[in-house]
Structures are given as structure tokens and as C-alpha cells.
Amino acid sequence: MGRLSTLILFIASVAAGIFINQSGRNSEIFHAICALTERNFYKDSDELENWARECRGRAQEVSNSLTVPQLIERIQSHMNRLGVSHFQIYSPAEDKKLWQGKAIDTGIRARYVEDYLIVYRVLPESGGEKAGIEPGDEILAIAGASQVTPWGAQNRSGEFTIKRANKIIRTNVEAIELEITDGPELYTLDPHTAVLEIPSFRSEFFDPDAWRDLTARLNRFSHIIIDLRENAGGNFVAMLRGLSPFTCGPKSIGQLVQPRRQGEDKPGFDDNTDDAYQIEELGRYRSIGLVTFDGYGCYTGRVTVLVGPDTTSVAEIFAHSFYYRPKSRIFGQPTAGNVVLAVWYDLPALGEGYSISIPEAVYLTPENEELENRGVAPQKEIYYELGDARAGQDTFLKRAREM
């Protein structure tokens, strides 16, 4: 069974996974992950050989008394030594959030602005909305937390102390299960400018007919601001569909390469977001081109792409392609630099719902350069301003509209 991640370029759940008897030792689980990585990791190098040797040594030393979270922490610590993105073990809760968009969540989105934690969005029907939290609120304290953080604002239940227009408010916020819908939205800023917000490239959000209906409205405006700041990636073909109206037809934006695989190269994917199809293609070819498609309209006006440190994976490829498009610019802050292809394996030996992603291919730009660990550098850097944040305004959108 295949599936696509909301966080990385493309991942496939391998039905066989890693199966170790539940009574097996922790060292066997650790050793199996060492072997799986050594066999499938995208770079065959001295660094990988040394890592695998050390991994086997650490596996032999691990204690059977470790709990599952302790074992995962030990294994993940060694995985991090390879210094590559999307090489991670996921808990059942994290897996559910990635694949189904469901999470226990307050619905509060906050960011640091000049050392103040300011709310910039509250999701509909969330605990945050029910508690009366509003964009522009400053979070001063969260019960039970030693410090306030964006993670705490999004995940902790309890009493929140906030500041709104010099008034201190205390309100109880509950984190509840939310199904977060991250489909693209187009909204008007002024008669000439619209914002195309794309929070995710998950395939279900890029149905061909629905996307054509949305893109048919683009030409009403002379300037489109594409907001990718919270986009953590998704499906390759969905991303290519998303890009197609701006390339006005087929255009190569680079390729996916599996350096250790032997085989032919393929010019591009078909316009098919089906997981099984993409898994089969990746198993058949050493490299596959990333080429946009006909049939999704043609927007030739001015484009400003907004990016930030939470822009990752296929969203970084999407953003990078606008370096080559006329009348386009990229504003914001440097992206994450998490641009490898990873395959997702189940880890039933740890318990139901645990899984691991292993990088097995890399994205190369049209100049054959990697974006992994480099990311996309904006042509104009923008920083959030405290006055805007407290007024519930978005500095990035203001600057993109003004410049």
C-alpha cells in the first residue's frame, strides 16, 4: 500500500516493513534499522559505511530495559548523525497527523515577533476559537509551561494568559482533535492583487477539476501573491499541477535522482497523483524528470512567492522554479532545505502506527544542484514587525503588495 506524506516529497509505505517478534530484544530492532538504512539510503559513501558500522555497534550495546520512547530517542540520535532531512521515526500520533491531517490541537498559531509570542491565526471550530483567542493576542503564560512557545500554544490545554490592547485576559483553552484542511485558497487584497494561499501539496487538495476552477480566476488580477510560508510539502504530481498555470504548459524544473539505482531515466511523471503509480515509476527508473502539465490554464501576470523556514520539501521545489519565470520574485526568509525523497516503512516491532522514513533519492535543480541543506534564498528578506502583529496584520503580505 502506498501513501503520500504532507511533509516530504514522496513516501511509500512498504507492506513488509520491519517485522521483529514483539518479544525480540531492543538491539534487534536497532540493528534492523541499521541494516534497512545501509541498504536503502540514497548516498553510498564512506560516511554511510562508517555510520552503519557505528550503528551496529550501538545496537549491540542497547539495553532491553529501555522503553519504546527511550529506544526511539537512542536510535533517532544516531540517525541524526547523517545530517539529512526526512530521516526520522514517527509515533502513531505523528503518523496520523501526517497522513490524515488529524491532531490534538488548540487551533492557535503563534510566532515570535521581537521576542513576543503573538497569535497570527486561530483555526475555525478549535479550542482556541471557543476560548476567544484572536489574531494579535500576545501569549504571556500557559499553565504548566515554564515558557511560552509556538508548540505550546498549538498543543497545550489549560489556562492561557494573554495581553490584548494593554488588557490582561485569562481563558481556558482545550486542545481537541481537529481535522486540518490545507487546500489552496484564493482571496482578494485589492482590485489588482490576490493572494493564493497554498498550505500543502497533499494530493486530495489538487483535484484536477477543482484546481482548474480556481486557476481560471487568476487572470482577473495583475499580481498574484503565492503564500507558501507554512507549506510542508506533499505529492510530486500535485505540486506540478499547482505550478502548471504559472509555466503555461510543460516545463522541466529539475529531476529526482536515485544515485545507487541502476536503470533508465524517464523524462517526467504522467499527470497521475496515485500513490501506487508513483511508487512503481520510482522503482523502475534511476531518475525521473519533474515536468509541469498542459491543461491548467496560463497566468502571465506578476507573481510574488512568499517563503519562510517552515517552507519545506516539494514547496521548496515549487518556490525555486520561480527563479526562472519572468515577472516573478521570491520574498521572505530562507526555506528549510529539506529536499530529498524518502520512503516510509512501517515499524510494527515498536507497536502499531510507528514508522520510519529513509531518504532514497535527491532533487536536482535544472543546473544539477541540490537544494538539500541549502534551501531557497529569497531575493528580498522580510521580517515580521511587532506593530503589525499586534494589530493582526501580516507584514509579509503588506511588503509584497507595496513593493
DRENDO-1510 file (C-alpha; in Angstrom, 1 decimal, always signed):
<recs>
REC; n; res; u; v; w
REC; 1; MET; +0.0; +0.0; +0.0 .
REC; 2; GLY; +1.4; +3.4; -0.9 .
REC; 3; ARG; +0.8; +6.8; +0.6 .
REC; 4; LEU; +2.0; +10.3; +0.2 .
REC; 5; SER; +3.3; +12.5; +3.0 .
REC; 6; THR; +2.3; +16.0; +3.9 .
REC; 7; LEU; +5.9; +16.7; +4.9 .
REC; 8; ILE; +8.2; +15.3; +2.4 .
REC; 9; LEU; +8.5; +14.9; -1.4 .
REC; 10; PHE; +7.2; +11.4; -1.7 .
REC; 11; ILE; +7.0; +8.4; +0.6 .
REC; 12; ALA; +5.8; +4.9; +0.2 .
REC; 13; SER; +4.7; +2.6; +3.0 .
REC; 14; VAL; +6.2; -0.8; +2.3 .
REC; 15; ALA; +3.8; -3.6; +3.2 .
REC; 16; ALA; +6.5; -5.9; +4.5 .
REC; 17; GLY; +8.0; -3.2; +6.8 .
REC; 18; ILE; +10.4; -4.3; +9.5 .
REC; 19; PHE; +9.0; -7.3; +11.4 .
REC; 20; ILE; +10.6; -8.5; +14.6 .
REC; 21; ASN; +8.9; -10.7; +17.1 .
REC; 22; GLN; +7.4; -8.5; +19.9 .
REC; 23; SER; +9.4; -10.5; +22.4 .
REC; 24; GLY; +12.6; -9.7; +20.5 .
REC; 25; ARG; +15.4; -7.6; +22.0 .
REC; 26; ASN; +15.7; -3.8; +21.6 .
REC; 27; SER; +19.1; -4.4; +20.0 .
REC; 28; GLU; +17.4; -6.5; +17.2 .
REC; 29; ILE; +15.1; -3.5; +16.4 .
REC; 30; PHE; +18.0; -1.1; +16.4 .
REC; 31; HIS; +20.1; -3.5; +14.2 .
REC; 32; ALA; +17.2; -3.9; +11.7 .
REC; 33; ILE; +17.0; -0.2; +11.3 .
REC; 34; CYS; +20.8; +0.0; +10.7 .
REC; 35; ALA; +20.5; -2.7; +8.0 .
REC; 36; LEU; +17.5; -1.1; +6.3 .
REC; 37; THR; +19.3; +2.3; +6.2 .
REC; 38; GLU; +22.5; +0.8; +4.9 .
REC; 39; ARG; +20.6; -1.0; +2.1 .
REC; 40; ASN; +18.4; +1.9; +1.0 .
REC; 41; PHE; +19.9; +5.3; +1.9 .
REC; 42; TYR; +20.4; +7.4; -1.2 .
REC; 43; LYS; +24.1; +8.1; -0.8 .
REC; 44; ASP; +26.6; +5.2; -1.0 .
REC; 45; SER; +29.7; +6.8; +0.7 .
REC; 46; ASP; +32.4; +6.3; +3.3 .
REC; 47; GLU; +30.2; +8.3; +5.6 .
REC; 48; LEU; +27.3; +5.9; +5.3 .
REC; 49; GLU; +29.7; +2.9; +5.7 .
REC; 50; ASN; +31.1; +4.4; +8.9 .
REC; 51; TRP; +27.6; +5.3; +10.2 .
REC; 52; ALA; +26.4; +1.8; +9.6 .
REC; 53; ARG; +29.4; +0.3; +11.4 .
REC; 54; GLU; +28.8; +2.5; +14.4 .
REC; 55; CYS; +25.0; +1.8; +14.2 .
REC; 56; ARG; +25.6; -1.9; +14.5 .
REC; 57; GLY; +27.9; -1.3; +17.5 .
REC; 58; ARG; +25.3; +0.8; +19.3 .
REC; 59; ALA; +22.7; -1.8; +18.5 .
REC; 60; GLN; +24.7; -4.4; +20.4 .
REC; 61; GLU; +25.1; -2.1; +23.4 .
REC; 62; VAL; +21.4; -1.1; +23.8 .
REC; 63; SER; +19.6; -2.3; +26.9 .
REC; 64; ASN; +16.5; -4.4; +26.8 .
REC; 65; SER; +15.1; -2.4; +29.7 .
REC; 66; LEU; +14.6; +0.7; +27.6 .
REC; 67; THR; +11.0; +1.8; +27.0 .
REC; 68; VAL; +9.8; +2.4; +23.4 .
REC; 69; PRO; +10.2; +6.2; +23.7 .
REC; 70; GLN; +13.7; +5.7; +25.2 .
REC; 71; LEU; +14.7; +3.3; +22.4 .
REC; 72; ILE; +13.4; +5.7; +19.7 .
REC; 73; GLU; +15.4; +8.5; +21.2 .
REC; 74; ARG; +18.5; +6.4; +21.2 .
REC; 75; ILE; +18.0; +5.3; +17.6 .
REC; 76; GLN; +17.0; +8.8; +16.4 .
REC; 77; SER; +20.1; +10.3; +18.0 .
REC; 78; HIS; +22.3; +8.1; +15.8 .
REC; 79; MET; +20.1; +8.7; +12.7 .
REC; 80; ASN; +20.7; +12.4; +13.1 .
REC; 81; ARG; +24.4; +11.9; +12.7 .
REC; 82; LEU; +23.9; +11.6; +8.9 .
REC; 83; GLY; +22.7; +15.2; +8.8 .
REC; 84; VAL; +19.9; +14.7; +6.3 .
REC; 85; SER; +16.3; +15.6; +6.4 .
REC; 86; HIS; +13.3; +13.2; +6.4 .
REC; 87; PHE; +15.3; +10.5; +8.2 .
REC; 88; GLN; +13.0; +10.1; +11.2 .
REC; 89; ILE; +11.0; +7.7; +13.3 .
REC; 90; TYR; +7.3; +8.7; +13.7 .
REC; 91; SER; +5.0; +7.9; +16.6 .
REC; 92; PRO; +1.3; +6.9; +15.9 .
REC; 93; ALA; +0.1; +10.4; +16.7 .
REC; 94; GLU; +2.7; +12.0; +14.3 .
REC; 95; ASP; +1.8; +9.4; +11.6 .
REC; 96; LYS; -1.9; +10.3; +12.0 .
REC; 97; LYS; -1.2; +14.0; +11.7 .
REC; 98; LEU; +1.0; +13.5; +8.6 .
REC; 99; TRP; -1.4; +11.2; +6.7 .
REC; 100; GLN; -4.8; +12.2; +7.8 .
REC; 101; GLY; -4.4; +15.8; +8.8 .
REC; 102; LYS; -5.8; +14.9; +12.3 .
REC; 103; ALA; -4.2; +16.0; +15.5 .
REC; 104; ILE; -5.0; +17.0; +19.1 .
REC; 105; ASP; -4.6; +20.8; +18.6 .
REC; 106; THR; -5.7; +24.1; +20.1 .
REC; 107; GLY; -6.0; +25.6; +16.7 .
REC; 108; ILE; -3.8; +28.5; +17.8 .
REC; 109; ARG; -1.0; +29.5; +15.5 .
REC; 110; ALA; +1.6; +31.9; +17.0 .
REC; 111; ARG; +5.0; +33.1; +16.2 .
REC; 112; TYR; +7.8; +35.0; +17.9 .
REC; 113; VAL; +7.9; +38.7; +16.8 .
REC; 114; GLU; +10.7; +40.7; +18.5 .
REC; 115; ASP; +10.8; +38.1; +21.4 .
REC; 116; TYR; +7.0; +38.3; +21.9 .
REC; 117; LEU; +4.8; +35.4; +21.2 .
REC; 118; ILE; +1.9; +36.8; +19.0 .
REC; 119; VAL; -1.1; +34.9; +17.7 .
REC; 120; TYR; -1.5; +35.2; +13.9 .
REC; 121; ARG; -4.2; +32.7; +13.2 .
REC; 122; VAL; -7.0; +30.8; +15.1 .
REC; 123; LEU; -8.5; +27.8; +13.3 .
REC; 124; PRO; -12.3; +27.6; +13.0 .
REC; 125; GLU; -14.1; +25.4; +15.5 .
REC; 126; SER; -11.0; +24.9; +17.5 .
REC; 127; GLY; -10.5; +25.2; +21.3 .
REC; 128; GLY; -8.7; +28.4; +20.7 .
REC; 129; GLU; -11.6; +29.9; +18.9 .
REC; 130; LYS; -14.0; +28.7; +21.5 .
REC; 131; ALA; -11.8; +30.3; +24.2 .
REC; 132; GLY; -11.9; +33.7; +22.4 .
REC; 133; ILE; -8.3; +33.8; +21.3 .
REC; 134; GLU; -7.8; +36.3; +18.5 .
REC; 135; PRO; -5.0; +37.2; +16.0 .
REC; 136; GLY; -2.9; +39.9; +17.6 .
REC; 137; ASP; -3.1; +38.5; +21.1 .
REC; 138; GLU; +0.2; +38.2; +22.9 .
REC; 139; ILE; +0.5; +35.0; +24.9 .
REC; 140; LEU; +2.1; +35.7; +28.2 .
REC; 141; ALA; +1.8; +32.4; +30.0 .
REC; 142; ILE; +0.4; +28.9; +29.6 .
REC; 143; ALA; -0.4; +26.9; +32.7 .
REC; 144; GLY; +2.1; +24.2; +33.4 .
REC; 145; ALA; +4.6; +25.5; +30.9 .
REC; 146; SER; +7.9; +27.1; +32.1 .
REC; 147; GLN; +8.0; +29.2; +28.9 .
REC; 148; VAL; +5.6; +30.1; +26.1 .
REC; 149; THR; +6.4; +28.6; +22.7 .
REC; 150; PRO; +4.6; +28.2; +19.4 .
REC; 151; TRP; +4.4; +24.5; +20.0 .
REC; 152; GLY; +2.9; +25.0; +23.5 .
REC; 153; ALA; +0.3; +27.4; +22.1 .
REC; 154; GLN; -0.7; +24.8; +19.5 .
REC; 155; ASN; -0.7; +21.7; +21.7 .
REC; 156; ARG; -1.2; +22.5; +25.4 .
REC; 157; SER; -4.5; +22.6; +27.2 .
REC; 158; GLY; -5.0; +24.8; +30.2 .
REC; 159; GLU; -5.3; +28.4; +31.3 .
REC; 160; PHE; -3.7; +30.9; +28.8 .
REC; 161; THR; -2.8; +34.4; +30.0 .
REC; 162; ILE; -2.9; +36.8; +27.1 .
REC; 163; LYS; -2.5; +40.5; +26.5 .
REC; 164; ARG; -4.8; +42.3; +24.2 .
REC; 165; ALA; -4.6; +46.1; +23.8 .
REC; 166; ASN; -3.0; +46.5; +27.3 .
REC; 167; LYS; -5.6; +44.3; +28.9 .
REC; 168; ILE; -4.7; +41.1; +30.6 .
REC; 169; ILE; -7.1; +38.2; +29.9 .
REC; 170; ARG; -7.1; +34.7; +31.3 .
REC; 171; THR; -9.0; +32.0; +29.5 .
REC; 172; ASN; -9.1; +28.2; +29.4 .
REC; 173; VAL; -8.1; +26.6; +26.1 .
REC; 174; GLU; -8.6; +22.9; +25.3 .
REC; 175; ALA; -6.7; +21.0; +22.7 .
REC; 176; ILE; -9.2; +18.9; +20.8 .
REC; 177; GLU; -9.0; +16.6; +17.8 .
REC; 178; LEU; -9.1; +18.7; +14.7 .
REC; 179; GLU; -9.1; +17.7; +11.0 .
REC; 180; ILE; -7.0; +20.4; +9.4 .
REC; 181; THR; -7.9; +21.2; +5.9 .
REC; 182; ASP; -5.0; +22.7; +4.0 .
REC; 183; GLY; -6.4; +23.2; +0.5 .
REC; 184; PRO; -5.5; +26.1; -1.7 .
REC; 185; GLU; -7.5; +29.3; -1.3 .
REC; 186; LEU; -7.6; +32.5; -3.5 .
REC; 187; TYR; -8.7; +35.7; -1.9 .
REC; 188; THR; -8.6; +39.4; -3.0 .
REC; 189; LEU; -6.4; +42.1; -1.4 .
REC; 190; ASP; -7.4; +44.8; -3.9 .
REC; 191; PRO; -8.8; +45.0; -7.4 .
REC; 192; HIS; -5.3; +44.3; -8.8 .
REC; 193; THR; -3.9; +41.8; -6.3 .
REC; 194; ALA; -4.9; +38.4; -4.9 .
REC; 195; VAL; -3.3; +36.0; -2.5 .
REC; 196; LEU; -3.1; +32.3; -3.5 .
REC; 197; GLU; -2.6; +30.5; -0.2 .
REC; 198; ILE; -1.2; +27.0; -0.6 .
REC; 199; PRO; -0.6; +25.4; +2.8 .
REC; 200; SER; +0.0; +21.9; +1.5 .
REC; 201; PHE; +0.6; +19.9; -1.7 .
REC; 202; ARG; -1.3; +16.9; -0.5 .
REC; 203; SER; -2.9; +15.2; -3.5 .
REC; 204; GLU; -6.5; +15.4; -2.2 .
REC; 205; PHE; -6.3; +19.2; -2.3 .
REC; 206; PHE; -5.4; +19.3; -6.1 .
REC; 207; ASP; -8.3; +17.6; -7.8 .
REC; 208; PRO; -7.8; +18.5; -11.5 .
REC; 209; ASP; -11.3; +20.0; -12.0 .
REC; 210; ALA; -11.3; +21.9; -8.7 .
REC; 211; TRP; -7.8; +23.3; -9.4 .
REC; 212; ARG; -8.8; +24.4; -13.0 .
REC; 213; ASP; -11.8; +26.2; -11.5 .
REC; 214; LEU; -9.6; +28.1; -9.1 .
REC; 215; THR; -6.9; +28.9; -11.6 .
REC; 216; ALA; -9.5; +30.2; -14.1 .
REC; 217; ARG; -9.9; +33.2; -11.6 .
REC; 218; LEU; -6.2; +34.1; -11.6 .
REC; 219; ASN; -6.3; +36.2; -14.7 .
REC; 220; ARG; -8.7; +38.7; -13.0 .
REC; 221; PHE; -5.6; +40.1; -11.3 .
REC; 222; SER; -2.4; +41.6; -12.5 .
REC; 223; HIS; -0.5; +40.5; -9.4 .
REC; 224; ILE; -0.7; +37.1; -7.5 .
REC; 225; ILE; +1.0; +36.6; -4.2 .
REC; 226; ILE; +1.6; +32.9; -3.6 .
REC; 227; ASP; +1.9; +32.2; +0.1 .
REC; 228; LEU; +4.0; +29.1; +0.8 .
REC; 229; ARG; +5.2; +30.0; +4.3 .
REC; 230; GLU; +3.5; +27.1; +6.1 .
REC; 231; ASN; +3.7; +24.6; +3.3 .
REC; 232; ALA; +5.5; +21.4; +4.4 .
REC; 233; GLY; +5.3; +19.6; +1.1 .
REC; 234; GLY; +3.2; +16.7; -0.2 .
REC; 235; ASN; +2.8; +14.9; -3.5 .
REC; 236; PHE; +5.1; +15.5; -6.5 .
REC; 237; VAL; +2.3; +15.5; -9.1 .
REC; 238; ALA; +0.1; +17.7; -7.0 .
REC; 239; MET; +2.9; +20.2; -6.8 .
REC; 240; LEU; +3.5; +20.0; -10.6 .
REC; 241; ARG; -0.3; +20.6; -11.1 .
REC; 242; GLY; +0.0; +23.6; -8.8 .
REC; 243; LEU; +2.8; +25.0; -10.8 .
REC; 244; SER; +1.4; +24.4; -14.3 .
REC; 245; PRO; -0.7; +27.5; -14.6 .
REC; 246; PHE; +2.4; +29.6; -14.0 .
REC; 247; THR; +4.6; +27.8; -16.5 .
REC; 248; CYS; +1.7; +27.8; -19.1 .
REC; 249; GLY; +2.3; +24.2; -20.1 .
REC; 250; PRO; +5.1; +21.6; -19.9 .
REC; 251; LYS; +8.4; +22.9; -18.5 .
REC; 252; SER; +11.2; +21.0; -16.8 .
REC; 253; ILE; +12.0; +22.2; -13.3 .
REC; 254; GLY; +14.7; +19.6; -12.4 .
REC; 255; GLN; +14.7; +15.8; -11.6 .
REC; 256; LEU; +14.7; +13.2; -8.9 .
REC; 257; VAL; +17.8; +11.0; -8.9 .
REC; 258; GLN; +18.4; +7.7; -7.1 .
REC; 259; PRO; +22.2; +7.6; -7.2 .
REC; 260; ARG; +22.6; +4.0; -6.1 .
REC; 261; ARG; +20.0; +2.6; -8.5 .
REC; 262; GLN; +20.8; +1.2; -11.9 .
REC; 263; GLY; +18.4; +1.8; -14.8 .
REC; 264; GLU; +17.0; +4.2; -17.3 .
REC; 265; ASP; +15.9; +7.8; -17.0 .
REC; 266; LYS; +12.4; +9.0; -17.6 .
REC; 267; PRO; +11.6; +12.5; -18.8 .
REC; 268; GLY; +8.7; +13.1; -16.4 .
REC; 269; PHE; +5.7; +11.7; -14.4 .
REC; 270; ASP; +2.3; +11.3; -16.0 .
REC; 271; ASP; -0.4; +13.6; -14.6 .
REC; 272; ASN; -1.4; +11.0; -12.0 .
REC; 273; THR; -1.3; +11.5; -8.3 .
REC; 274; ASP; -2.0; +7.9; -7.5 .
REC; 275; ASP; +0.5; +6.5; -4.9 .
REC; 276; ALA; +0.8; +3.1; -6.5 .
REC; 277; TYR; +1.7; +4.6; -9.9 .
REC; 278; GLN; +4.4; +6.8; -8.5 .
REC; 279; ILE; +5.9; +4.0; -6.4 .
REC; 280; GLU; +6.1; +1.8; -9.4 .
REC; 281; GLU; +7.7; +4.6; -11.5 .
REC; 282; LEU; +10.3; +5.2; -8.8 .
REC; 283; GLY; +11.1; +1.5; -8.6 .
REC; 284; ARG; +11.6; +1.3; -12.4 .
REC; 285; TYR; +13.8; +4.3; -13.2 .
REC; 286; ARG; +17.1; +5.7; -11.9 .
REC; 287; SER; +15.8; +9.3; -12.4 .
REC; 288; ILE; +12.5; +10.9; -13.3 .
REC; 289; GLY; +12.2; +14.5; -14.5 .
REC; 290; LEU; +9.8; +16.9; -12.9 .
REC; 291; VAL; +7.8; +18.5; -15.8 .
REC; 292; THR; +4.7; +20.6; -15.5 .
REC; 293; PHE; +1.5; +19.8; -17.5 .
REC; 294; ASP; -0.8; +21.2; -20.1 .
REC; 295; GLY; -4.5; +21.9; -19.4 .
REC; 296; TYR; -4.3; +24.0; -16.2 .
REC; 297; GLY; -4.6; +27.5; -17.7 .
REC; 298; CYS; -1.9; +30.2; -18.2 .
REC; 299; TYR; -1.2; +33.1; -15.9 .
REC; 300; THR; +1.3; +35.5; -17.3 .
REC; 301; GLY; +1.0; +38.3; -14.7 .
REC; 302; ARG; +3.3; +39.3; -11.9 .
REC; 303; VAL; +3.9; +36.8; -9.1 .
REC; 304; THR; +5.4; +37.2; -5.7 .
REC; 305; VAL; +6.2; +34.0; -3.8 .
REC; 306; LEU; +6.4; +34.2; +0.0 .
REC; 307; VAL; +8.6; +31.6; +1.8 .
REC; 308; GLY; +10.0; +31.1; +5.2 .
REC; 309; PRO; +11.7; +28.5; +7.4 .
REC; 310; ASP; +8.6; +26.3; +7.5 .
REC; 311; THR; +8.5; +26.1; +3.7 .
REC; 312; THR; +9.9; +22.6; +3.1 .
REC; 313; SER; +10.1; +19.7; +0.6 .
REC; 314; VAL; +8.1; +20.0; -2.7 .
REC; 315; ALA; +7.1; +23.5; -1.6 .
REC; 316; GLU; +10.8; +24.4; -1.9 .
REC; 317; ILE; +11.0; +23.0; -5.4 .
REC; 318; PHE; +7.9; +24.9; -6.3 .
REC; 319; ALA; +9.3; +28.2; -5.0 .
REC; 320; HIS; +12.7; +27.6; -6.6 .
REC; 321; SER; +11.1; +27.3; -10.0 .
REC; 322; PHE; +10.1; +31.0; -9.9 .
REC; 323; TYR; +13.7; +32.0; -10.2 .
REC; 324; TYR; +13.3; +31.0; -13.9 .
REC; 325; ARG; +9.8; +32.6; -14.5 .
REC; 326; PRO; +9.6; +36.1; -16.0 .
REC; 327; LYS; +7.8; +38.8; -13.8 .
REC; 328; SER; +8.4; +36.7; -10.7 .
REC; 329; ARG; +10.2; +37.3; -7.4 .
REC; 330; ILE; +10.7; +35.4; -4.1 .
REC; 331; PHE; +10.3; +37.3; -0.8 .
REC; 332; GLY; +10.5; +36.2; +2.8 .
REC; 333; GLN; +13.1; +34.2; +4.7 .
REC; 334; PRO; +15.3; +31.2; +3.7 .
REC; 335; THR; +13.5; +27.9; +3.4 .
REC; 336; ALA; +14.2; +24.7; +5.4 .
REC; 337; GLY; +16.5; +23.0; +2.9 .
REC; 338; ASN; +14.7; +19.6; +3.4 .
REC; 339; VAL; +14.6; +18.4; -0.2 .
REC; 340; VAL; +15.1; +14.6; -0.5 .
REC; 341; LEU; +12.8; +11.8; -1.5 .
REC; 342; ALA; +12.1; +9.4; +1.4 .
REC; 343; VAL; +10.4; +6.0; +1.5 .
REC; 344; TRP; +8.2; +5.2; +4.5 .
REC; 345; TYR; +8.5; +1.9; +6.3 .
REC; 346; ASP; +6.2; +0.5; +9.0 .
REC; 347; LEU; +7.8; -0.4; +12.3 .
REC; 348; PRO; +5.3; -2.9; +13.9 .
REC; 349; ALA; +8.0; -4.2; +16.3 .
REC; 350; LEU; +7.7; -0.9; +18.1 .
REC; 351; GLY; +3.9; -1.0; +18.2 .
REC; 352; GLU; +1.0; -0.3; +15.9 .
REC; 353; GLY; +1.4; +3.0; +14.0 .
REC; 354; TYR; +5.1; +3.5; +14.3 .
REC; 355; SER; +7.1; +4.1; +11.1 .
REC; 356; ILE; +10.4; +5.4; +9.7 .
REC; 357; SER; +11.2; +7.5; +6.7 .
REC; 358; ILE; +14.5; +6.9; +4.9 .
REC; 359; PRO; +15.9; +9.2; +2.2 .
REC; 360; GLU; +16.4; +7.3; -1.0 .
REC; 361; ALA; +16.6; +9.9; -3.7 .
REC; 362; VAL; +17.6; +13.6; -4.1 .
REC; 363; TYR; +16.1; +16.5; -6.0 .
REC; 364; LEU; +18.4; +18.3; -8.5 .
REC; 365; THR; +17.7; +21.7; -10.0 .
REC; 366; PRO; +18.0; +22.3; -13.8 .
REC; 367; GLU; +21.6; +23.2; -13.0 .
REC; 368; ASN; +22.1; +19.8; -11.4 .
REC; 369; GLU; +22.5; +21.4; -7.9 .
REC; 370; GLU; +20.9; +20.0; -4.7 .
REC; 371; LEU; +18.6; +22.1; -2.5 .
REC; 372; GLU; +19.0; +19.7; +0.4 .
REC; 373; ASN; +20.6; +21.5; +3.3 .
REC; 374; ARG; +20.7; +24.7; +1.2 .
REC; 375; GLY; +17.1; +25.6; +0.6 .
REC; 376; VAL; +15.7; +28.6; -1.3 .
REC; 377; ALA; +17.1; +32.1; -0.6 .
REC; 378; PRO; +14.6; +34.9; -1.1 .
REC; 379; GLN; +15.6; +37.8; -3.3 .
REC; 380; LYS; +14.2; +40.1; -0.7 .
REC; 381; GLU; +14.2; +39.3; +3.0 .
REC; 382; ILE; +11.2; +40.3; +5.1 .
REC; 383; TYR; +10.8; +40.3; +8.9 .
REC; 384; TYR; +7.6; +40.4; +10.9 .
REC; 385; GLU; +7.0; +43.8; +12.6 .
REC; 386; LEU; +5.6; +43.9; +16.1 .
REC; 387; GLY; +3.1; +46.7; +15.4 .
REC; 388; ASP; +1.6; +44.8; +12.5 .
REC; 389; ALA; +1.5; +41.6; +14.5 .
REC; 390; ARG; -0.3; +43.2; +17.4 .
REC; 391; ALA; -2.8; +44.7; +15.0 .
REC; 392; GLY; -3.5; +41.3; +13.5 .
REC; 393; GLN; -1.8; +42.3; +10.2 .
REC; 394; ASP; +0.7; +40.4; +8.1 .
REC; 395; THR; +3.9; +42.2; +7.4 .
REC; 396; PHE; +4.9; +39.8; +4.6 .
REC; 397; LEU; +1.6; +40.5; +2.7 .
REC; 398; LYS; +2.0; +44.2; +3.2 .
REC; 399; ARG; +5.5; +44.3; +1.8 .
REC; 400; ALA; +4.7; +42.0; -1.1 .
REC; 401; ARG; +1.8; +44.3; -2.0 .
REC; 402; GLU; +3.7; +47.5; -1.6 .
REC; 403; MET; +6.9; +46.6; -3.5 .
</recs>
